[in-house]
Amino acid sequence: MHELSLAENIRDLIVERAATEGFRKVEAVWLEVGALSCVEPDAMTFSFAAVMADTPAQDARLEIISVPGEGQCRQCRHRWQVRELYDCCPECGNFGMDVVQGKDVRVKSLAVI
């Protein structure tokens, strides 16, 4: 379950930012999760709540923003919305694709006090 290690990384980022920016409490975290990142939203929510105890983000609300996957065919350069990493190009049928978006997990913003 890599959601736990992702949540721990988010926790570390929040603790570091709280120390440098001087906020004492996080009310909400907006997290962009790519459709191709293999992150399960329910597991992420559970992991987030578990690792935020005794941090400025304890009891913070996690808002997950889904980012669709997008690929570009290496052969014909067609771009399309990708559901699986190994989808073939709907235009030419080629299986060589570069992921343009949708693999990342990123903290978009925090609501702090």
N, C-alpha and C positions, 0 to 999 in steps of 0.2 A: 504494500500500500504506500505508494510514493506521495500520496496526499499528506501524510503525516510529516514527511521531511519538508514538503513545500510549506506547510503550516508553520513548522519550526523556523524556516527561513523568513517567513513573513513576520513572525514574532520577533526574531532578531532585528529585522529592519525597523520595526515599530519601536522597540526598546532603544535602539541607537538613535533614531530620529527624535524620540521623546527627550533623550539626554542632550542632544545638540540644539533642539528647537524650543525646549522648555515647556512643552504641553504635558498635562498630567493625566488626561483621560482621552481615550478614543471611543467615540460613540458609534462610528460605522466605518467599515472598510469596503471599498468597491474594488472587486477583483475581476479582471478580464481573464476569461478562460477560453482558450481556443478549442474549437471542435475536434481538432486533431491532436490535442495535448494528452489524451488518455487520462484526463482527470474526471473523476466521477463527482458531480456536484454534492450529492448527499454525503459521500465520504469526506469531501473537502470541508463541508459545514461541520461535521462531527469532529474532525481533526482540529479545525480552527478553534472550536469551543474548548477542546481538551487542552491545547497548549497555551492558551491565553490566560490561564489562571495566574494570579499574582503578577500581572503585567498591566500597563496602562490600557490594554485592550480587553481586560476581563469584562465579560458581558457585552462586548461590542457586537453590533449587528453586522453580519457578513452579507454583502450584496454581490451575487455572482452575475457578471455580464457575459453572455455567450458571444464569442467571436466566431463567425462561420469560417470554415476552411476554404481556401482558394488556391488553385494550382494553375500552373502554366506549362503547357506541353513543350517539351524540348525540341520536338520536330516541327510542328506547325505554328507554335507560339500562341495557340488558342488559350484563353483563360476561362475557367469555369469554377463553379462552387463544388468543392470536393467533400465527400462524406467519409471516405476511407483513404488512407495513405497510398494505397495501391490501385486506385481507380485508373481506368484507362481514359484517354482523351475521347470525349464524345464526338469530336470533330473528325479525327483521323484514326482513332483506335490504338494509337501508340501508348505504351505503358511508361515511357520516360517522362516524368513530371517533376517540376520544381515547385515546392510549396511556397506560395507568396504570403499567405497569412493563415493563422489558425493553429499553430503549434505552440504558441507561447502562453505563459501564465504570468500576469503582470498586475501589480497593485496600481490601480488607476488613481485613486485618491483616498484620503482619510478625512473624516469629520472629527475634529479634536476640540477639546476645551482646556 
